[in-house]
Amino acid sequence: MEKDQRIRKYDKQVKIYENTGKNQKFNELRKKIIKNAYGKVLEVGVGAGANFPYYNKKNVEITAVDFSSEMIKSAKRAASTYQLKVEFIQNDVDKLLMEQNSYDCIVSTLSLCSYPEPIATLNKFNGWCRKDGSILLMEHGLSSNQFLSFAKKMIDPLHTKIAGCHCNRNIKKLIDESYLQVDHSERYWSDIVNLIWAKPNKQVFT
Ligand SMILES: C[S@@+](CC[C@H](N)C(=O)[O-])C[C@H]1O[C@@H](n2cnc3c(N)ncnc32)[C@H](O)[C@@H]1O
């Protein structure tokens, strides 16, 4: 699907992601991962700003990126609600020209499903994150339940057409094939949702 088409799809889904931000089960997981963010934080695919309530306001300086203008508008409202100072960038994550080693934390929640080349995007996070920094992820994908995974693989073409993102990604495999080094991971809901605490591997740039 062309990028403009994907942007239009996300522009139309703002209400859905504002409601996802009210889902208590998701919010428990958001809280668990986001409370670890500190310092200069880059949140990619920020959506409607559903993670904003869970940042420790005193410890973070957030830059948030999204290519959907409607999502950015909604996230700006959320930032104001939670009195969080955020710099917003409306751009394609894959087109960002960030300085290497410039963020303490990179945050991505429910966004890896959207990128056309997810391993390349993860490797960009690896470059942007400082040596001692963290890459904090909450991503959805295939299940350890074979029936569910089969169903997800079957419906993926339709899912992508409707939602603009994939539901058949093997998150663990993608991370394993990227430069990131996993410190800790947890899986929920038949292992569909993955929480991942990772660090960058700077050896790849030497
Ligand atoms: C599934 S939503 C998740 C939103 C939010 N992170 C959350 O947890 O609710 C994915 C978000 O990533 C954005 N997105 C997808 N691909 C993108 C890209 N290549 N560059 C920038 N933003 C992108 C979409 O516009 C959308 O807001």
The ligand as a MOL file (V3000), in Angstrom:
LIG
                    3D

  0  0  0     0  0            999 V3000
M  V30 BEGIN CTAB
M  V30 COUNTS 27 29 0 0 0
M  V30 BEGIN ATOM
M  V30 1 C -1.2700 1.4910 15.4200 0
M  V30 2 S -0.9820 3.1790 15.7130 0 CHG=1
M  V30 3 C -0.2880 3.1690 17.3380 0
M  V30 4 C -0.3400 4.5060 17.9890 0
M  V30 5 C 0.2980 4.6010 19.3890 0
M  V30 6 N 1.7170 4.3310 19.3510 0
M  V30 7 C -0.3800 3.7230 20.4020 0
M  V30 8 O 0.2860 2.9340 21.0600 0
M  V30 9 O -1.6150 3.8290 20.5400 0 CHG=-1
M  V30 10 C 0.4140 3.4250 14.6670 0
M  V30 11 C 0.8070 4.8840 14.5360 0
M  V30 12 O 2.0310 4.9610 13.8120 0
M  V30 13 C 1.9110 5.9500 12.8010 0
M  V30 14 N 2.7880 5.5250 11.7090 0
M  V30 15 C 2.7010 4.3810 10.9950 0
M  V30 16 N 3.7020 4.3100 10.1060 0
M  V30 17 C 4.4200 5.4460 10.2590 0
M  V30 18 C 5.5810 5.9580 9.6300 0
M  V30 19 N 6.1930 5.2880 8.6590 0
M  V30 20 N 6.0510 7.1480 10.0330 0
M  V30 21 C 5.4270 7.8490 11.0280 0
M  V30 22 N 4.3310 7.4160 11.6610 0
M  V30 23 C 3.8440 6.2220 11.2840 0
M  V30 24 C 0.4330 5.9770 12.4280 0
M  V30 25 O 0.0520 7.2130 11.8660 0
M  V30 26 C -0.2150 5.7280 13.7740 0
M  V30 27 O -0.4490 6.9160 14.4760 0
M  V30 END ATOM
M  V30 BEGIN BOND
M  V30 1 1 1 2
M  V30 2 1 2 3
M  V30 3 1 2 10
M  V30 4 1 3 4
M  V30 5 1 4 5
M  V30 6 1 5 6
M  V30 7 1 5 7
M  V30 8 2 7 8
M  V30 9 1 7 9
M  V30 10 1 10 11
M  V30 11 1 11 12
M  V30 12 1 11 26
M  V30 13 1 12 13
M  V30 14 1 13 14
M  V30 15 1 13 24
M  V30 16 1 14 15
M  V30 17 1 14 23
M  V30 18 2 15 16
M  V30 19 1 16 17
M  V30 20 1 17 18
M  V30 21 2 17 23
M  V30 22 1 18 19
M  V30 23 2 18 20
M  V30 24 1 20 21
M  V30 25 2 21 22
M  V30 26 1 22 23
M  V30 27 1 24 25
M  V30 28 1 24 26
M  V30 29 1 26 27
M  V30 END BOND
M  V30 END CTAB
M  END
